[in-house]
Amino acid sequence: MTDTAWIDNALTSARPQAVGALLRYFRNLDTAEEAFQNACLRALKSWPQNGPPRDAAAWLIMVGRNVAIDDIRRGRKQEPLPEDDHAISDTGDAEEQLAERLDGSHYRDDILRLLFICCHPDLPATQQIALALRIVSGLTVKQIARAFLVSEAAMEQRITRAKARVADADVPFETPGAVERTERLAAVAAMIYLVFNEGYSASGDTAEIRSPLCEEAIRLARLLLRLFQSEPEIMGLTALLLLQHARAAARFDSDGAVILLDDQDRSKWNGKMIAEGLALIDKAMRHRRSGPYQIQAAIAALHARAETPADTDWTQIDLLYGALEIMQPSPVVTLNRAVAVSKVKGPEAALDMIEPLAARLSNYFHYFGVRGAFLMQLGRNDEARIAFDRAIALANTSAEAAHIRMHLDRLMRDSTRGAKAGK
């Protein structure tokens, strides 16, 4: 760790609480973000000389608030301040007791409000994710644009529009009630899940660029779990992300080609992440209040616990997908369940299961890839070839297309060998 790395880590860790508190004071995202940035600049000057304060978040809240108040008093037009806008010095440690009195009781609501504002229902999912990564996580516009493979100008515009929509929506700032808190929690969890999927779905040639999105989603999930330590679905969400991301190093070969789960080198899986994920899902299941994230995490846990592909408990995975189908019906869930069924009952039963999904998944790459695999296992190679050709046409990434071409090449080799044997 470099001499100043501890400062970067402290600022990153403190950001959600500090920005959340500043947002409550000033009722404006831009003002809160600017106040936090100004506090960070002062920290970079002060902390190397004076050492870290006992509570970095409290220091940043008080300094940021003080700087913003000074700016307002110099004539900047801002919304009315709270009644307790008395001048506060930025000596940091001397103010921590006051900062705790002001912010300690609001800590959870501040961060929850900040997260919820970022996933306001008026915002499209892409804007929710971009705003959360910018405001809560503190990623630069350049970093977010790179991860989403768009121009910096386009991402800046996306974030600006999101902020404008939030301002127009006149979001309330009072402490949320129990019902609204539950709704907020579900919305925030869904946004975090989307952030993770944006990184996880990257192909081999973009995985390194987009992998930080997975890491950021895990950080946000852990943050949410600290706020709701007894909520089993948040435990399940965090466990799911950890168990999925634990396989990152084994998911692609050196050329960026996809490596299927059964073919992955399990020694490359991250044991520390797996242990944390398994502990969380075990704890969540003891609450006996299952939800979609917990079930998906339980499925991932069965894969993680299998030392070899042959050790995988496919019967249990089939049962879990069955429960998920009831709780959250979806043709994609049924498609995933069919893979487990193929392992337990064979490809014929699995093929029968997915045939009714053809109309609803007519433009879904994975449907045709899975269908082609089942047909190939049954020796129906001509039909498999048709399915694989359709999958390639629908491939979202070069890695997906390359994986399907591998199956087509195998069919071609088998066909050639068959023709020679018949001569």
N, C-alpha and C positions, 0 to 999 in steps of 0.2 A: 504494500500500500504506500502511495506517495505521501509526502509531507502534508498535502492539502486534500488528499482523498477522503479523510475523515470529515472534512467540511462538506464536501459534495454529498456524502452519505447522510450526514445530519440534515442537510437542507432538503434532500429528497424525502427522507422519512417524515420530516415535520410539515412538508408542504400541504397535505390534505387538511390537517387540523388548522394550520395557520390560514390558508386561503378560505376555508370554511368559516372561521371566526370573522375574518375580514369581510367576507361576503355578507354576514349577518349585520355587521356594523354599517356598511355602505350601500347595501342592497343593489349592487351593480357588479357584474362579473369583471368588466374591464378595470374598474377602480380597485377591486380586491386583488386582481392579478398584478396590477402595477404597484400596489402597496407592498405586496409580497416581494416582488422583484427588487424594489428599493431597499427593503429590509435585508435581502440577500446580499446586495452590494455592500451594505454596511457591515454585515457579518464577515464578508471576505476581507474587509479592512481591519476589523476589530478582533476577530477570533484568533488569527495567527499570533497576535501579540498578547492578548489577554487570556487565551485559552477558551474552551467551550463553556457556555453557560450551563447551569445545572439542568435547565429545561429549555432546549433549543426552540421548541414550538412556542412556548410562552414569550421568549425573547423576541422572536420574529413577529408574533402577533402584536406585541406592544410597540415595537419599533416601527413596524409597517403602519399601524394605526396612527401613531404620532406623526410620521412623515406625511401621511395622507391628510391628516387634519391641518397640518401646517400649509400644505398646498391649497386646501380649501379656503383657509383663512387669508391666503394671498390672493383670493379672488376667483379661484376656479369654481365653476358652476356645477355643483353636485347635488344630489338629493339630501334632504335634511338628515343630520346626524342624530344618533341617540342622545338622550339628555345628559348622559355622563361623559361628554366629550371634553372633559378637562384636559389641560396639557399634561403630557406624560413625558419624562425624559427617556432617553434610550440607553440608560446604563445597564439594562439587562437584568442581572441577578437581583438587584435591589427591588425590581418590580415583579419578581416571580410570584410573590404571595398575592399581589393585586391581580396579576394575570390569571392565577388559579381561581381566585374569587370570581372574576369576570367570566372565565371560560370553562372551568372544570365541569360545572353542571351542564354546560351546553355541548360538551365535546362530541357526544354521540349524535345529537341532533344536527350539529354543524356539518359533520362529515356526511351524514345521511342526506341532509338537504343539498349539499354540494353535489353529491353523486346523483341525486334524483333530478336536480335541475339539468344536469348533463344528459339525462335520458328522459327529458320531458316528452310526453306523448305527441306534442305537435312537431317534434323533430323526426325526420327520417332516420333509419338505423345508421346510415353512413355518417350523418352529422352527429348523432349521439356518440358514436365511437370516437370520432375526431375530436369532439369537444372534451370528452372525458380524458383522452390521452393528452390533450393540451393543458386543460385546467387542473385536473386532479393529479395526473402523472408528471406533468411538467416537461413532456417531450417537446422538442422544438418543432416548428412547422416543417422544417426541412426533414427531420427524422420521420415524422408521420407521413409526409408525402412520399418519401423513399420506401417506406414499408407498404404503402398502398399503391405503389408504382404509378403515381400521378405527379404532375408538375407541382412545384412549390406554390406557384401562383394559384393553381386550382385548389389546392388544399387550404391556402390562406382564405380564399373566397368561401370555401365550405364552412370553415370555422366562423368567419365573420357573419355569414348568413344564420348560422346556428345561434350565435350570440344575439343577433337582432330578433330572432323568433322568440328567444327566451325573454328578452326585454319587452316585446309586444304582448307576451302572454301574461304579464303582470303576476308573476309567480308569488304566492304568499310566503311569508317568512316566519310565521308563528310556528311554535312547536307542534308537529303533526300528532293527530290522535291515533288510537290503536288501529282503526281500520285503514286509515291513510298510510300509516307506517308499514302495514302488511303489503299494501299495494306498491309502495315505494321499494320495499325490499325485493319484491318479485321483479320489478322493472330494472333495478340495479343489477340483480343476479343475471337477468337475461342479457343486459348490455355487456357484462363481463364475459359471459359465455360467447357472445358474438366477437368480442375482441380476440379471445383465444382462437376461435375458429378461423378468423382472418389469418392468423399466423400458422395454425396447424394445417390448413388446406393448401399452403404454398407448395409449389412443385420443387423438384431438386435444384433447379437453377435459381430459384428465388428464396429457398428455405432459409439460407443464412441471413438474407436481408430482412425477412419477415418473422424470424424466430423471436426477436425481442418482443413482438406482440404477445406471444405465449407467455413470456416471462413477466410482462407487465400485467397481463390478466391474472396470473397467479399472485402477484403482489397485491392487486386490488381485491382479489378473493380473500387473501389473508387479512387485509385491512377490514373487510366486511365481517369476517369471522371474529376478529377482536371486538367488534361492536356488538355482535350477536353470538356470543360464545355457546349458548345452549340451543341454537337453531339448527336442527339436523339437516335441513336442505342446504344450508350454507356450508356445513361440514361436507355434505355430499358433493356440492359444486367444487369446493377446494380440492377434495380428494380426487375427483374426476380429472381436473386439470393437471394435477401433479402426476397421476398415473399415466395419463396420455403423453404428457411432455417427457416423462422419464424415458420413453422409447426414441426420443428425437435422434440420438446419435446412430441408431440402427435402421432408420426408416428409408435411407437412400444410400446407394453405392457411390463409389468415387466419381462416377460419371453423372450422378444426379438421377439415376433411374430408381423407380420405386422398388422397395423390397417388401414383400408381403409379410404379415405378422409371423406366419409359420416358418418363414425363411430367414428371419432376423437373427443376428448374433446376440443372444440374450446377455452375454457378458458385457455388452456395451450399454445395456440399460442402466439407468441411474438408480443405484440401490438406495441412496439416501432419500430421494424423492419418493420411491416406491414405499419405503418404510413409513414415511410421513403420511402418504396417501392411505395406506392400509390401516394405520392407527386411526385416522380420521373417519374412514367409512365404518370401521368396527364400532367406534364410539357413536356414530350417527345411527346405526342400526339398533343399538341398544335402546334408543328412544322409542322405537316401535311406531314411528310416524313417517312412513316411507313416502318418497316423492320421486319425480323423474330424475333429478340429479343423483339422488342416492342409488337408484336402480342402475343408472348408467355407470356410476362409480363402482358398484358391486360387480358389474360385468367386467369392467377394466381390471378390478382386483383379482378376479378369477384368472385372467390372462397373466397378470403379474406374478401370481403365486405358482403358476405352472413352470417347472424347471425346464421342461421340453414341450414342444407342441403336443406330443402324445399324452402329456399329463393334464391337458386342458379339460376341465369339467364341462363339456359341451351340453350335457343334459341340464345342468343347472343354468347355463347361459340361455338355453332355449326357454326354460321356465321364467327367467328374469325378463327376457324380451316379451314373453306372453303377458306378464304383469304390466310392462311398459305399454304394450298395445292397448290394454284396458284403460290405463291411466291417461295415456296421451296417444290416441289412435292416429296413425300416419302410415302411408304406404312405404315410406323409407324405413320405419321401424319394422314393418313386416318383411321388407327386403333383407334387413340385417338379421332378423330372426331366421329367415330361410337359410342363411349360411350355417347357422347352428343346427338347423334341422338336417341339412345335407350331411353334417358330420355324424348325427345320431341315427337318422333313418335312411340316408342315402340321397343322391342327387335327384332321383325320380320324384320323391315326396317333396323335395325343395322346389323343383320346377313346377309341380302342381300348385304349390303355394303362391308362386309369384306370377303365374299366368294371368290371374284376374287383375294384376296391377298394370298391365301393359298400357292401357289407355291413359291412366293417370301419370305414368312415368315415361311417356313416349319421347320426352326430350331430356331424359336423365341418363347421363353417362354411365353411372354405376349399375343401373338396371340392366343395360345391355352387356356390360362386362360380366356381371354375375350370371346372367342368363347364358351367355356364351360359355362360361366355365362349366356350368351344370351340363349343358348339351355336349361339351367336349368330353366330360367324364362318362357320359352315357354312350359315347362313340357316334353321336349324331353330328359328324364333323361339318357337313354342308350347312346345316342349320346354325351351327356354332360360328361358322365363317360369316354368315349373314349378320348375326348378332354382333360379332366383333367389328365388322365393317361399320355398322351403325354406331358403335361405341366410339370408334376413332373419329367419326364425323362430329360427335358431341363432346369430345375431349376438351377439358378446360385448360389443360397445361400440356407442355411438351412431354413431361414425365408420364402423364396418364396415357398419352398417345403411344409413347415408346413401350409402355407395359403391355398394351393391347397388341402392338405389332409383334411382340415376343410370342404371344399366343398364336398369332396368325402364321408366324414363321414355323412354329412347332407343327401346326396343322399341315403346312406345306411340306415339311420334312416327312411327316407321317404318310402323307398322300404319295409322295415320291417313292418312299420305301415300299409302300403297298403296291404301287404300280410295278416296281422292279420285281417284287416277290411273285407277282402274278404272271410274269413272263416265262 
